[in-house]
């Protein structure tokens, strides 16, 4: 039996665990590492169907907000 772990799922779990920590307990290096992990996560999820769905939702929200303005 071969067990594989999807890298995107693993990064999502790491991001959730890192963001649950208190802000006061984070060093500057820790914050930079979290940003780098989130950027890699975004790059990996962007070409997927789920990433395209998120993009569509964000575009609709932005268009709705920009149309409701003065």
C-alpha positions as CSV (number, residue, x, y, z in Angstrom):
1,X,0.0,0.0,0.0
2,X,1.4,3.4,-1.1
3,X,0.4,6.4,1.0
4,X,0.9,9.8,-0.6
5,X,0.3,13.2,1.0
6,X,-0.8,16.0,-1.2
7,X,1.7,18.9,-0.8
8,X,-1.1,21.5,-0.9
9,X,-3.0,19.8,1.9
10,X,0.2,19.5,4.0
11,X,1.0,23.2,3.5
12,X,-2.6,24.1,4.4
13,X,-2.2,22.2,7.7
14,X,1.1,23.8,8.4
15,X,-0.4,27.3,7.7
16,X,-3.3,26.6,10.1
17,X,-1.0,25.4,12.8
18,X,1.4,28.4,12.4
19,X,-1.4,31.0,12.4
20,X,-3.0,29.6,15.6
21,X,0.0,30.7,17.6
22,X,-0.2,34.0,19.5
23,X,1.1,37.0,17.7
24,X,3.4,38.0,20.6
25,X,5.2,34.6,20.4
26,X,6.3,35.1,16.8
27,X,9.7,36.3,15.8
28,X,10.4,38.3,12.6
29,X,12.0,35.2,11.1
30,X,8.9,33.2,12.0
31,X,6.6,35.7,10.3
32,X,8.8,35.7,7.1
33,X,8.7,31.9,7.0
34,X,4.9,31.9,7.4
35,X,4.7,34.4,4.5
36,X,6.9,32.2,2.3
37,X,4.8,29.1,3.1
38,X,1.6,31.0,2.2
39,X,3.1,32.2,-1.1
40,X,4.2,28.7,-2.0
41,X,0.7,27.5,-1.1
42,X,-0.9,30.1,-3.4
43,X,1.4,29.2,-6.3
44,X,0.5,25.5,-5.9
45,X,-3.2,26.0,-5.5
46,X,-3.6,28.6,-8.3
47,X,-3.8,26.3,-11.3
48,X,-6.2,23.8,-9.7
49,X,-10.0,23.9,-10.1
50,X,-10.3,24.8,-6.4
51,X,-7.9,27.8,-6.9
52,X,-9.9,28.9,-10.0
53,X,-13.1,28.8,-8.0
54,X,-11.5,31.0,-5.3
55,X,-10.4,33.4,-7.9
56,X,-13.9,33.6,-9.4
57,X,-15.4,34.3,-6.0
58,X,-12.8,37.0,-5.3
59,X,-13.4,38.6,-8.7
60,X,-17.2,38.7,-8.1
61,X,-16.8,40.2,-4.6
62,X,-14.4,42.9,-6.0
63,X,-16.7,43.7,-8.8
64,X,-19.7,44.0,-6.4
65,X,-17.8,46.3,-4.1
66,X,-16.5,48.5,-6.9
67,X,-20.0,48.8,-8.5
68,X,-21.6,49.7,-5.1
69,X,-19.2,52.6,-4.6
70,X,-20.1,56.3,-5.4
